[in-house]
């Protein structure tokens, strides 16, 4: 079932443009309708620059300056699941793991609560105290 006001397609196009993603492709055939979404920003860093903690576009330039990595570290002061971090960012969990969580683990900025079971559904990530103090400007 589809609505007949034609409001969904322009909304989808606008959201993709707002977050810097490649334009969504629509294919209307006799027996099917296909929509292709791209999970990679059209320009490197475009999505990260516009995605605030709430998952909506930021219009305040001061808020844009707070990077996603810093927000993750702040959010993970208490142990958090990958799903909760991704949801808070408004991004996909696999993208968040690959783009942010794994590099933060390598840098030792984040730790796993279950290091022997990295893909466990009970895995939580927590910011390391020394790194979060340095990134917030406090010296240990």
N, CA, C and O atoms as CSV, one atom per row, in Angstrom:
chain,resi,resn,atom,element,x,y,z
A,1,UNK,N,N,0.848,-1.179,0.000
A,1,UNK,CA,C,0.000,0.000,0.000
A,1,UNK,C,C,0.891,1.239,0.000
A,1,UNK,O,O,1.906,1.287,0.695
A,2,UNK,N,N,0.510,2.207,-0.764
A,2,UNK,CA,C,1.294,3.437,-0.847
A,2,UNK,C,C,0.370,4.639,-0.680
A,2,UNK,O,O,-0.802,4.599,-1.054
A,3,UNK,N,N,0.912,5.687,-0.122
A,3,UNK,CA,C,0.124,6.910,-0.002
A,3,UNK,C,C,0.166,7.663,-1.331
A,3,UNK,O,O,1.097,7.482,-2.116
A,4,UNK,N,N,-0.804,8.478,-1.579
A,4,UNK,CA,C,-0.888,9.119,-2.886
A,4,UNK,C,C,-0.561,10.611,-2.856
A,4,UNK,O,O,-0.841,11.317,-3.825
A,5,UNK,N,N,0.012,11.096,-1.785
A,5,UNK,CA,C,0.330,12.520,-1.686
A,5,UNK,C,C,1.737,12.845,-2.162
A,5,UNK,O,O,2.093,14.017,-2.285
A,6,UNK,N,N,2.552,11.807,-2.435
A,6,UNK,CA,C,3.918,11.984,-2.914
A,6,UNK,C,C,4.774,12.767,-1.920
A,6,UNK,O,O,5.589,13.596,-2.324
A,7,UNK,N,N,4.592,12.510,-0.621
A,7,UNK,CA,C,5.385,13.225,0.373
A,7,UNK,C,C,6.600,12.430,0.837
A,7,UNK,O,O,7.552,13.020,1.348
A,8,UNK,N,N,6.595,11.118,0.675
A,8,UNK,CA,C,7.682,10.281,1.179
A,8,UNK,C,C,8.968,10.404,0.389
A,8,UNK,O,O,10.041,10.524,0.979
A,9,UNK,N,N,8.886,10.378,-0.922
A,9,UNK,CA,C,10.086,10.427,-1.756
A,9,UNK,C,C,10.852,11.740,-1.576
A,9,UNK,O,O,12.069,11.693,-1.402
A,10,UNK,N,N,10.210,12.897,-1.607
A,10,UNK,CA,C,10.958,14.133,-1.355
A,10,UNK,C,C,11.575,14.167,0.054
A,10,UNK,O,O,12.667,14.703,0.242
A,11,UNK,N,N,10.881,13.599,1.029
A,11,UNK,CA,C,11.425,13.564,2.391
A,11,UNK,C,C,12.679,12.699,2.450
A,11,UNK,O,O,13.656,13.067,3.103
A,12,UNK,N,N,12.661,11.561,1.780
A,12,UNK,CA,C,13.828,10.673,1.741
A,12,UNK,C,C,14.994,11.365,1.047
A,12,UNK,O,O,16.128,11.301,1.524
A,13,UNK,N,N,14.726,12.020,-0.065
A,13,UNK,CA,C,15.786,12.721,-0.788
A,13,UNK,C,C,16.392,13.836,0.059
A,13,UNK,O,O,17.611,14.011,0.083
A,14,UNK,N,N,15.556,14.573,0.739
A,14,UNK,CA,C,16.024,15.680,1.582
A,14,UNK,C,C,16.883,15.179,2.746
A,14,UNK,O,O,17.910,15.780,3.060
A,15,UNK,N,N,16.471,14.088,3.382
A,15,UNK,CA,C,17.244,13.525,4.499
A,15,UNK,C,C,18.623,13.078,4.016
A,15,UNK,O,O,19.625,13.358,4.675
A,16,UNK,N,N,18.688,12.393,2.883
A,16,UNK,CA,C,19.973,11.938,2.355
A,16,UNK,C,C,20.871,13.144,2.058
A,16,UNK,O,O,22.059,13.125,2.379
A,17,UNK,N,N,20.315,14.171,1.458
A,17,UNK,CA,C,21.084,15.378,1.138
A,17,UNK,C,C,21.551,16.079,2.413
A,17,UNK,O,O,22.692,16.533,2.493
A,18,UNK,N,N,20.675,16.167,3.401
A,18,UNK,CA,C,20.977,16.844,4.658
A,18,UNK,C,C,22.166,16.202,5.368
A,18,UNK,O,O,22.978,16.906,5.968
A,19,UNK,N,N,22.278,14.886,5.307
A,19,UNK,CA,C,23.363,14.179,5.974
A,19,UNK,C,C,24.569,13.947,5.084
A,19,UNK,O,O,25.539,13.320,5.511
A,20,UNK,N,N,24.528,14.445,3.845
A,20,UNK,CA,C,25.675,14.349,2.959
A,20,UNK,C,C,25.829,13.023,2.246
A,20,UNK,O,O,26.908,12.727,1.733
A,21,UNK,N,N,24.765,12.202,2.196
A,21,UNK,CA,C,24.843,10.911,1.541
A,21,UNK,C,C,24.552,11.035,0.056
A,21,UNK,O,O,23.944,12.003,-0.402
A,22,UNK,N,N,25.003,10.028,-0.686
A,22,UNK,CA,C,24.735,9.989,-2.112
A,22,UNK,C,C,23.217,9.997,-2.330
A,22,UNK,O,O,22.473,9.478,-1.498
A,23,UNK,N,N,22.757,10.574,-3.429
A,23,UNK,CA,C,21.313,10.603,-3.681
A,23,UNK,C,C,20.711,9.204,-3.744
A,23,UNK,O,O,21.306,8.281,-4.301
A,24,UNK,N,N,19.531,9.063,-3.168
A,24,UNK,CA,C,18.813,7.796,-3.168
A,24,UNK,C,C,18.298,7.546,-4.588
A,24,UNK,O,O,17.842,8.469,-5.262
A,25,UNK,N,N,18.376,6.290,-5.033
A,25,UNK,CA,C,17.905,5.939,-6.369
A,25,UNK,C,C,16.570,5.226,-6.274
A,25,UNK,O,O,16.392,4.341,-5.436
A,26,UNK,N,N,15.632,5.604,-7.128
A,26,UNK,CA,C,14.313,4.987,-7.192
A,26,UNK,C,C,14.135,4.360,-8.568
A,26,UNK,O,O,14.419,4.992,-9.586
A,27,UNK,N,N,13.663,3.113,-8.596
A,27,UNK,CA,C,13.394,2.429,-9.860
A,27,UNK,C,C,11.966,1.900,-9.804
A,27,UNK,O,O,11.629,1.059,-8.970
A,28,UNK,N,N,11.137,2.409,-10.707
A,28,UNK,CA,C,9.740,1.993,-10.782
A,28,UNK,C,C,9.575,1.128,-12.023
A,28,UNK,O,O,9.726,1.601,-13.149
A,29,UNK,N,N,9.264,-0.146,-11.802
A,29,UNK,CA,C,9.056,-1.073,-12.901
A,29,UNK,C,C,7.600,-1.522,-12.883
A,29,UNK,O,O,6.850,-1.163,-11.974
A,30,UNK,N,N,7.205,-2.287,-13.859
A,30,UNK,CA,C,5.814,-2.729,-13.949
A,30,UNK,C,C,5.344,-3.448,-12.691
A,30,UNK,O,O,4.255,-3.165,-12.191
A,31,UNK,N,N,6.142,-4.365,-12.176
A,31,UNK,CA,C,5.694,-5.189,-11.049
A,31,UNK,C,C,6.455,-4.917,-9.761
A,31,UNK,O,O,6.241,-5.609,-8.766
A,32,UNK,N,N,7.343,-3.923,-9.758
A,32,UNK,CA,C,8.112,-3.678,-8.537
A,32,UNK,C,C,8.554,-2.227,-8.447
A,32,UNK,O,O,8.560,-1.488,-9.431
A,33,UNK,N,N,8.919,-1.851,-7.244
A,33,UNK,CA,C,9.452,-0.520,-6.971
A,33,UNK,C,C,10.657,-0.727,-6.065
A,33,UNK,O,O,10.534,-1.308,-4.987
A,34,UNK,N,N,11.811,-0.259,-6.496
A,34,UNK,CA,C,13.041,-0.474,-5.745
A,34,UNK,C,C,13.628,0.864,-5.328
A,34,UNK,O,O,13.663,1.819,-6.103
A,35,UNK,N,N,14.091,0.908,-4.072
A,35,UNK,CA,C,14.764,2.093,-3.551
A,35,UNK,C,C,16.167,1.658,-3.132
A,35,UNK,O,O,16.318,0.681,-2.398
A,36,UNK,N,N,17.184,2.367,-3.588
A,36,UNK,CA,C,18.565,2.050,-3.227
A,36,UNK,C,C,19.116,3.172,-2.352
A,36,UNK,O,O,19.220,4.324,-2.773
A,37,UNK,N,N,19.467,2.796,-1.111
A,37,UNK,CA,C,20.076,3.724,-0.170
A,37,UNK,C,C,21.575,3.457,-0.125
A,37,UNK,O,O,22.006,2.313,-0.270
A,38,UNK,N,N,22.361,4.492,0.071
A,38,UNK,CA,C,23.800,4.346,0.208
A,38,UNK,C,C,24.179,4.654,1.650
A,38,UNK,O,O,23.714,5.633,2.234
A,39,UNK,N,N,25.035,3.798,2.215
A,39,UNK,CA,C,25.436,3.989,3.603
A,39,UNK,C,C,26.747,4.747,3.729
A,39,UNK,O,O,27.250,4.934,4.837
A,40,UNK,N,N,27.297,5.180,2.623
A,40,UNK,CA,C,28.559,5.901,2.632
A,40,UNK,C,C,28.286,7.351,2.224
A,40,UNK,O,O,27.597,7.593,1.233
A,41,UNK,N,N,28.818,8.311,2.977
A,41,UNK,CA,C,28.615,9.710,2.601
A,41,UNK,C,C,29.193,10.007,1.228
A,41,UNK,O,O,30.171,9.386,0.809
A,42,UNK,N,N,28.586,10.957,0.532
A,42,UNK,CA,C,29.056,11.343,-0.791
A,42,UNK,C,C,30.440,11.979,-0.701
A,42,UNK,O,O,31.294,11.748,-1.558
A,43,UNK,N,N,30.657,12.780,0.343
A,43,UNK,CA,C,31.959,13.399,0.592
A,43,UNK,C,C,32.469,12.879,1.924
A,43,UNK,O,O,31.696,12.751,2.875
A,44,UNK,N,N,33.745,12.579,2.006
A,44,UNK,CA,C,34.325,12.073,3.253
A,44,UNK,C,C,34.092,13.075,4.375
A,44,UNK,O,O,34.383,14.261,4.223
A,45,UNK,N,N,33.578,12.610,5.474
A,45,UNK,CA,C,33.356,13.445,6.643
A,45,UNK,C,C,32.043,14.206,6.629
A,45,UNK,O,O,31.715,14.859,7.620
A,46,UNK,N,N,31.280,14.148,5.550
A,46,UNK,CA,C,30.047,14.926,5.462
A,46,UNK,C,C,29.024,14.471,6.485
A,46,UNK,O,O,28.398,15.301,7.145
A,47,UNK,N,N,28.845,13.180,6.627
A,47,UNK,CA,C,27.854,12.687,7.581
A,47,UNK,C,C,28.273,12.986,8.997
A,47,UNK,O,O,27.443,13.393,9.810
A,48,UNK,N,N,29.556,12.794,9.322
A,48,UNK,CA,C,30.025,13.027,10.675
A,48,UNK,C,C,29.869,14.481,11.078
A,48,UNK,O,O,29.610,14.777,12.244
A,49,UNK,N,N,30.025,15.401,10.117
A,49,UNK,CA,C,29.926,16.816,10.428
A,49,UNK,C,C,28.507,17.230,10.778
A,49,UNK,O,O,28.312,18.196,11.516
A,50,UNK,N,N,27.512,16.518,10.263
A,50,UNK,CA,C,26.131,16.920,10.453
A,50,UNK,C,C,25.336,16.059,11.419
A,50,UNK,O,O,24.186,16.382,11.716
A,51,UNK,N,N,25.908,14.978,11.915
A,51,UNK,CA,C,25.156,14.091,12.788
A,51,UNK,C,C,25.462,14.416,14.232
A,51,UNK,O,O,26.565,14.142,14.703
A,52,UNK,N,N,24.520,14.990,14.942
A,52,UNK,CA,C,24.736,15.270,16.348
A,52,UNK,C,C,24.376,14.052,17.181
A,52,UNK,O,O,24.003,13.011,16.641
A,53,UNK,N,N,24.486,14.180,18.475
A,53,UNK,CA,C,24.210,13.059,19.363
A,53,UNK,C,C,22.774,12.588,19.246
A,53,UNK,O,O,22.522,11.396,19.421
A,54,UNK,N,N,21.831,13.449,18.962
A,54,UNK,CA,C,20.425,13.055,18.895
A,54,UNK,C,C,20.052,12.394,17.583
A,54,UNK,O,O,18.959,11.837,17.475
A,55,UNK,N,N,20.924,12.434,16.576
A,55,UNK,CA,C,20.631,11.811,15.304
A,55,UNK,C,C,19.921,12.731,14.326
A,55,UNK,O,O,19.462,12.267,13.282
A,56,UNK,N,N,19.815,14.020,14.629
A,56,UNK,CA,C,19.203,14.970,13.711
A,56,UNK,C,C,20.247,15.986,13.280
A,56,UNK,O,O,21.303,16.089,13.905
A,57,UNK,N,N,19.971,16.728,12.232
A,57,UNK,CA,C,20.953,17.669,11.707
A,57,UNK,C,C,21.222,18.796,12.697
A,57,UNK,O,O,20.323,19.262,13.396
A,58,UNK,N,N,22.481,19.220,12.740
A,58,UNK,CA,C,22.889,20.286,13.646
A,58,UNK,C,C,22.952,21.582,12.873
A,58,UNK,O,O,23.568,21.641,11.809
A,59,UNK,N,N,22.323,22.623,13.392
A,59,UNK,CA,C,22.429,23.921,12.751
A,59,UNK,C,C,23.384,24.825,13.518
A,59,UNK,O,O,23.872,25.809,12.961
A,60,UNK,N,N,23.662,24.516,14.784
A,60,UNK,CA,C,24.553,25.307,15.617
A,60,UNK,C,C,26.001,24.891,15.346
A,60,UNK,O,O,26.375,23.763,15.670
A,61,UNK,N,N,26.825,25.765,14.762
A,61,UNK,CA,C,28.201,25.398,14.445
A,61,UNK,C,C,29.014,25.014,15.680
A,61,UNK,O,O,29.930,24.200,15.570
A,62,UNK,N,N,28.714,25.563,16.832
A,62,UNK,CA,C,29.448,25.214,18.053
A,62,UNK,C,C,29.254,23.752,18.402
A,62,UNK,O,O,30.181,23.105,18.889
A,63,UNK,N,N,28.062,23.220,18.159
A,63,UNK,CA,C,27.789,21.819,18.464
A,63,UNK,C,C,28.458,20.891,17.468
A,63,UNK,O,O,28.788,19.755,17.810
A,64,UNK,N,N,28.671,21.363,16.214
A,64,UNK,CA,C,29.328,20.543,15.207
A,64,UNK,C,C,30.776,20.268,15.580
A,64,UNK,O,O,31.338,19.249,15.179
A,65,UNK,N,N,31.389,21.177,16.352
A,65,UNK,CA,C,32.796,21.033,16.669
A,65,UNK,C,C,33.066,19.857,17.606
A,65,UNK,O,O,34.198,19.380,17.682
A,66,UNK,N,N,32.058,19.389,18.310
A,66,UNK,CA,C,32.233,18.229,19.174
A,66,UNK,C,C,32.182,17.001,18.286
A,66,UNK,O,O,31.139,16.686,17.713
A,67,UNK,N,N,33.302,16.310,18.172
A,67,UNK,CA,C,33.388,15.171,17.269
A,67,UNK,C,C,32.637,13.958,17.792
A,67,UNK,O,O,32.356,13.842,18.985
A,68,UNK,N,N,32.324,13.070,16.882
A,68,UNK,CA,C,31.625,11.836,17.247
A,68,UNK,C,C,32.478,11.007,18.193
A,68,UNK,O,O,31.957,10.413,19.137
A,69,UNK,N,N,33.778,10.961,17.951
A,69,UNK,CA,C,34.655,10.198,18.847
A,69,UNK,C,C,34.559,10.709,20.285
A,69,UNK,O,O,34.475,9.921,21.227
A,70,UNK,N,N,34.573,12.028,20.445
A,70,UNK,CA,C,34.461,12.605,21.792
A,70,UNK,C,C,33.108,12.289,22.411
A,70,UNK,O,O,33.011,12.029,23.611
A,71,UNK,N,N,32.064,12.312,21.588
A,71,UNK,CA,C,30.731,11.993,22.104
A,71,UNK,C,C,30.646,10.534,22.533
A,71,UNK,O,O,30.017,10.213,23.542
A,72,UNK,N,N,31.282,9.648,21.762
A,72,UNK,CA,C,31.296,8.232,22.130
A,72,UNK,C,C,32.017,8.049,23.457
A,72,UNK,O,O,31.531,7.339,24.338
A,73,UNK,N,N,33.172,8.685,23.602
A,73,UNK,CA,C,33.930,8.556,24.847
A,73,UNK,C,C,33.152,9.109,26.029
A,73,UNK,O,O,33.174,8.533,27.117
A,74,UNK,N,N,32.469,10.217,25.819
A,74,UNK,CA,C,31.657,10.789,26.890
A,74,UNK,C,C,30.484,9.870,27.234
A,74,UNK,O,O,30.184,9.652,28.408
A,75,UNK,N,N,29.830,9.339,26.217
A,75,UNK,CA,C,28.692,8.446,26.400
A,75,UNK,C,C,29.109,7.153,27.087
A,75,UNK,O,O,28.340,6.581,27.860
A,76,UNK,N,N,30.315,6.694,26.811
A,76,UNK,CA,C,30.802,5.415,27.352
A,76,UNK,C,C,31.520,5.570,28.690
A,76,UNK,O,O,32.304,4.700,29.069
A,77,UNK,N,N,31.269,6.650,29.404
A,77,UNK,CA,C,31.796,6.735,30.770
A,77,UNK,C,C,31.207,5.618,31.612
A,77,UNK,O,O,31.839,5.117,32.542
A,78,UNK,N,N,29.991,5.240,31.271
A,78,UNK,CA,C,29.344,4.047,31.830
A,78,UNK,C,C,29.324,3.023,30.700
A,78,UNK,O,O,29.157,3.410,29.544
A,79,UNK,N,N,29.487,1.730,30.988
A,79,UNK,CA,C,29.487,0.721,29.928
A,79,UNK,C,C,28.235,0.788,29.050
A,79,UNK,O,O,27.111,0.863,29.547
A,80,UNK,N,N,28.456,0.760,27.736
A,80,UNK,CA,C,27.363,0.865,26.770
A,80,UNK,C,C,27.503,-0.220,25.709
A,80,UNK,O,O,28.615,-0.598,25.340
A,81,UNK,N,N,26.386,-0.711,25.229
A,81,UNK,CA,C,26.392,-1.682,24.140
A,81,UNK,C,C,26.607,-0.964,22.812
A,81,UNK,O,O,26.395,0.244,22.700
A,82,UNK,N,N,27.030,-1.723,21.817
A,82,UNK,CA,C,27.197,-1.175,20.471
A,82,UNK,C,C,25.872,-0.616,19.975
A,82,UNK,O,O,25.838,0.445,19.353
A,83,UNK,N,N,24.780,-1.327,20.249
A,83,UNK,CA,C,23.459,-0.881,19.805
A,83,UNK,C,C,23.094,0.470,20.410
A,83,UNK,O,O,22.549,1.330,19.719
A,84,UNK,N,N,23.388,0.665,21.691
A,84,UNK,CA,C,23.014,1.937,22.318
A,84,UNK,C,C,23.871,3.083,21.789
A,84,UNK,O,O,23.373,4.199,21.636
A,85,UNK,N,N,25.147,2.831,21.507
A,85,UNK,CA,C,26.013,3.870,20.937
A,85,UNK,C,C,25.522,4.233,19.537
A,85,UNK,O,O,25.388,5.412,19.209
A,86,UNK,N,N,25.256,3.225,18.718
A,86,UNK,CA,C,24.789,3.471,17.351
A,86,UNK,C,C,23.452,4.202,17.344
A,86,UNK,O,O,23.243,5.120,16.551
A,87,UNK,N,N,22.547,3.792,18.232
A,87,UNK,CA,C,21.236,4.439,18.308
A,87,UNK,C,C,21.380,5.907,18.718
A,87,UNK,O,O,20.715,6.779,18.159
A,88,UNK,N,N,22.235,6.168,19.677
A,88,UNK,CA,C,22.431,7.547,20.135
A,88,UNK,C,C,23.013,8.426,19.036
A,88,UNK,O,O,22.733,9.623,18.981
A,89,UNK,N,N,23.818,7.837,18.166
A,89,UNK,CA,C,24.404,8.593,17.055
A,89,UNK,C,C,23.478,8.693,15.854
A,89,UNK,O,O,23.651,9.559,14.997
A,90,UNK,N,N,22.496,7.806,15.796
A,90,UNK,CA,C,21.617,7.776,14.631
A,90,UNK,C,C,22.292,7.131,13.428
A,90,UNK,O,O,21.945,7.426,12.284
A,91,UNK,N,N,23.260,6.247,13.686
A,91,UNK,CA,C,24.000,5.570,12.624
A,91,UNK,C,C,23.849,4.065,12.792
A,91,UNK,O,O,23.396,3.604,13.839
A,92,UNK,N,N,24.219,3.303,11.785
A,92,UNK,CA,C,24.150,1.851,11.840
A,92,UNK,C,C,25.223,1.266,12.742
A,92,UNK,O,O,26.334,1.790,12.822
A,93,UNK,N,N,24.885,0.176,13.422
A,93,UNK,CA,C,25.830,-0.382,14.390
A,93,UNK,C,C,27.088,-0.945,13.720
A,93,UNK,O,O,28.173,-0.842,14.291
A,94,UNK,N,N,26.974,-1.533,12.535
A,94,UNK,CA,C,28.159,-2.074,11.876
A,94,UNK,C,C,29.090,-0.955,11.424
A,94,UNK,O,O,30.311,-1.082,11.511
A,95,UNK,N,N,28.515,0.127,10.945
A,95,UNK,CA,C,29.312,1.294,10.567
A,95,UNK,C,C,29.996,1.881,11.791
A,95,UNK,O,O,31.182,2.205,11.734
A,96,UNK,N,N,29.276,2.023,12.894
A,96,UNK,CA,C,29.836,2.591,14.122
A,96,UNK,C,C,30.967,1.702,14.646
A,96,UNK,O,O,32.008,2.199,15.075
A,97,UNK,N,N,30.753,0.390,14.607
A,97,UNK,CA,C,31.812,-0.516,15.084
A,97,UNK,C,C,33.079,-0.346,14.253
A,97,UNK,O,O,34.171,-0.172,14.793
A,98,UNK,N,N,32.917,-0.399,12.937
A,98,UNK,CA,C,34.072,-0.355,12.042
A,98,UNK,C,C,34.732,1.026,12.033
A,98,UNK,O,O,35.960,1.115,12.068
A,99,UNK,N,N,33.954,2.087,11.987
A,99,UNK,CA,C,34.478,3.451,11.818
A,99,UNK,C,C,34.984,4.073,13.112
A,99,UNK,O,O,35.937,4.852,13.097
A,100,UNK,N,N,34.346,3.730,14.242
A,100,UNK,CA,C,34.676,4.409,15.493
A,100,UNK,C,C,35.115,3.477,16.624
A,100,UNK,O,O,36.159,3.703,17.235
A,101,UNK,N,N,34.338,2.444,16.908
A,101,UNK,CA,C,34.632,1.594,18.058
A,101,UNK,C,C,35.974,0.877,17.891
A,101,UNK,O,O,36.811,0.931,18.792
A,102,UNK,N,N,36.192,0.213,16.764
A,102,UNK,CA,C,37.438,-0.527,16.567
A,102,UNK,C,C,38.673,0.373,16.650
A,102,UNK,O,O,39.641,-0.003,17.311
A,103,UNK,N,N,38.679,1.552,16.003
A,103,UNK,CA,C,39.850,2.429,16.171
A,103,UNK,C,C,40.037,2.909,17.618
A,103,UNK,O,O,41.170,3.030,18.084
A,104,UNK,N,N,38.948,3.179,18.322
A,104,UNK,CA,C,39.071,3.607,19.718
A,104,UNK,C,C,39.613,2.481,20.594
A,104,UNK,O,O,40.324,2.741,21.565
A,105,UNK,N,N,39.285,1.242,20.264
A,105,UNK,CA,C,39.840,0.101,20.992
A,105,UNK,C,C,41.347,-0.022,20.730
A,105,UNK,O,O,42.124,-0.275,21.651
A,106,UNK,N,N,41.750,0.159,19.466
A,106,UNK,CA,C,43.171,0.076,19.103
A,106,UNK,C,C,43.963,1.171,19.822
A,106,UNK,O,O,45.081,0.934,20.279
A,107,UNK,N,N,43.380,2.370,19.919
A,107,UNK,CA,C,44.037,3.494,20.600
A,107,UNK,C,C,44.010,3.351,22.118
A,107,UNK,O,O,44.613,4.148,22.836
A,108,UNK,N,N,43.312,2.337,22.594
A,108,UNK,CA,C,43.136,2.111,24.027
A,108,UNK,C,C,42.311,3.225,24.687
A,108,UNK,O,O,42.419,3.453,25.892
A,109,UNK,N,N,41.497,3.908,23.898
A,109,UNK,CA,C,40.596,4.920,24.441
A,109,UNK,C,C,39.344,4.264,24.996
A,109,UNK,O,O,38.724,4.786,25.922
A,110,UNK,N,N,38.969,3.117,24.430
A,110,UNK,CA,C,37.836,2.326,24.902
A,110,UNK,C,C,38.338,0.944,25.293
A,110,UNK,O,O,39.348,0.461,24.780
A,111,UNK,N,N,37.613,0.322,26.209
A,111,UNK,CA,C,37.888,-1.064,26.579
A,111,UNK,C,C,36.605,-1.865,26.459
A,111,UNK,O,O,35.502,-1.332,26.575
A,112,UNK,N,N,36.779,-3.165,26.224
A,112,UNK,CA,C,35.636,-4.074,26.197
A,112,UNK,C,C,35.442,-4.661,27.596
A,112,UNK,O,O,36.408,-4.969,28.294
A,113,UNK,N,N,34.180,-4.810,27.990
A,113,UNK,CA,C,33.915,-5.439,29.283
A,113,UNK,C,C,34.110,-6.942,29.205
A,113,UNK,O,O,34.341,-7.584,30.230
A,114,UNK,N,N,34.022,-7.519,28.012
A,114,UNK,CA,C,34.232,-8.959,27.791
A,114,UNK,C,C,35.285,-9.140,26.698
A,114,UNK,O,O,34.940,-9.535,25.584
A,115,UNK,N,N,36.556,-8.863,26.986
A,115,UNK,CA,C,37.577,-8.898,25.938
A,115,UNK,C,C,37.767,-10.267,25.298
A,115,UNK,O,O,38.200,-10.349,24.149
A,116,UNK,N,N,37.453,-11.346,26.017
A,116,UNK,CA,C,37.594,-12.686,25.447
A,116,UNK,C,C,36.448,-13.046,24.510
A,116,UNK,O,O,36.523,-14.037,23.785
A,117,UNK,N,N,35.385,-12.237,24.525
A,117,UNK,CA,C,34.213,-12.493,23.667
A,117,UNK,C,C,33.815,-11.198,22.962
A,117,UNK,O,O,32.778,-10.620,23.286
A,118,UNK,N,N,34.622,-10.730,22.002
A,118,UNK,CA,C,34.394,-9.417,21.391
A,118,UNK,C,C,33.062,-9.251,20.665
A,118,UNK,O,O,32.576,-8.126,20.554
A,119,UNK,N,N,32.457,-10.325,20.166
A,119,UNK,CA,C,31.189,-10.209,19.428
A,119,UNK,C,C,29.985,-10.659,20.249
A,119,UNK,O,O,28.902,-10.876,19.706
A,120,UNK,N,N,30.174,-10.795,21.541
A,120,UNK,CA,C,29.077,-11.222,22.413
A,120,UNK,C,C,27.960,-10.183,22.436
A,120,UNK,O,O,28.215,-8.980,22.381
A,121,UNK,N,N,26.720,-10.663,22.519
A,121,UNK,CA,C,25.596,-9.718,22.619
A,121,UNK,C,C,25.605,-9.003,23.967
A,121,UNK,O,O,24.892,-8.015,24.146
A,122,UNK,N,N,26.396,-9.487,24.908
A,122,UNK,CA,C,26.517,-8.854,26.230
A,122,UNK,C,C,27.722,-7.912,26.310
A,122,UNK,O,O,28.000,-7.344,27.366
A,123,UNK,N,N,28.436,-7.748,25.194
A,123,UNK,CA,C,29.610,-6.885,25.164
A,123,UNK,C,C,29.218,-5.439,25.418
A,123,UNK,O,O,28.225,-4.947,24.883
A,124,UNK,N,N,30.004,-4.772,26.234
A,124,UNK,CA,C,29.816,-3.349,26.502
A,124,UNK,C,C,31.163,-2.666,26.319
A,124,UNK,O,O,32.216,-3.285,26.475
A,125,UNK,N,N,31.113,-1.399,25.990
A,125,UNK,CA,C,32.320,-0.608,25.792
A,125,UNK,C,C,32.347,0.498,26.828
A,125,UNK,O,O,31.330,1.132,27.111
A,126,UNK,N,N,33.526,0.718,27.390
A,126,UNK,CA,C,33.673,1.749,28.423
A,126,UNK,C,C,34.933,2.549,28.120
A,126,UNK,O,O,35.959,1.992,27.730
A,127,UNK,N,N,34.839,3.867,28.307
A,127,UNK,CA,C,35.980,4.751,28.066
A,127,UNK,C,C,37.025,4.537,29.148
A,127,UNK,O,O,36.697,4.398,30.326
A,128,UNK,N,N,38.277,4.511,28.738
A,128,UNK,CA,C,39.366,4.408,29.703
A,128,UNK,C,C,39.538,5.753,30.383
A,128,UNK,O,O,39.549,6.787,29.715
A,129,UNK,N,N,39.670,5.756,31.684
A,129,UNK,CA,C,39.720,6.989,32.469
A,129,UNK,C,C,40.826,7.932,32.034
A,129,UNK,O,O,40.577,9.126,31.868
A,130,UNK,N,N,42.026,7.440,31.846
A,130,UNK,CA,C,43.141,8.324,31.510
A,130,UNK,C,C,42.932,9.000,30.161
A,130,UNK,O,O,43.261,10.175,30.002
A,131,UNK,N,N,42.387,8.270,29.185
A,131,UNK,CA,C,42.168,8.849,27.871
A,131,UNK,C,C,41.049,9.876,27.897
A,131,UNK,O,O,41.173,10.934,27.280
A,132,UNK,N,N,39.949,9.587,28.605
A,132,UNK,CA,C,38.828,10.527,28.632
A,132,UNK,C,C,39.199,11.806,29.366
A,132,UNK,O,O,38.685,12.874,29.035
A,133,UNK,N,N,40.089,11.718,30.367
A,133,UNK,CA,C,40.521,12.940,31.062
A,133,UNK,C,C,41.390,13.799,30.161
A,133,UNK,O,O,41.274,15.024,30.170
A,134,UNK,N,N,42.268,13.163,29.378
A,134,UNK,CA,C,43.144,13.901,28.462
A,134,UNK,C,C,42.318,14.554,27.357
A,134,UNK,O,O,42.552,15.713,27.015
A,135,UNK,N,N,41.344,13.815,26.790
A,135,UNK,CA,C,40.554,14.380,25.686
A,135,UNK,C,C,39.626,15.486,26.140
A,135,UNK,O,O,39.236,16.336,25.339
A,136,UNK,N,N,39.261,15.488,27.428
A,136,UNK,CA,C,38.390,16.556,27.914
A,136,UNK,C,C,39.182,17.751,28.413
A,136,UNK,O,O,38.604,18.737,28.869
A,137,UNK,N,N,40.525,17.664,28.328
A,137,UNK,CA,C,41.342,18.792,28.731
A,137,UNK,C,C,41.852,18.673,30.153
A,137,UNK,O,O,42.637,19.517,30.584
A,138,UNK,N,N,41.441,17.665,30.896
A,138,UNK,CA,C,41.905,17.459,32.267
A,138,UNK,C,C,43.171,16.623,32.224
A,138,UNK,O,O,43.277,15.703,31.413
A,139,UNK,N,N,44.096,16.917,33.051
A,139,UNK,CA,C,45.311,16.130,33.157
A,139,UNK,C,C,45.176,15.137,34.291
A,139,UNK,O,O,44.699,15.503,35.366
A,140,UNK,N,N,45.587,13.867,34.084
A,140,UNK,CA,C,45.469,12.854,35.141
A,140,UNK,C,C,46.343,13.146,36.330
A,140,UNK,O,O,46.348,12.382,37.295
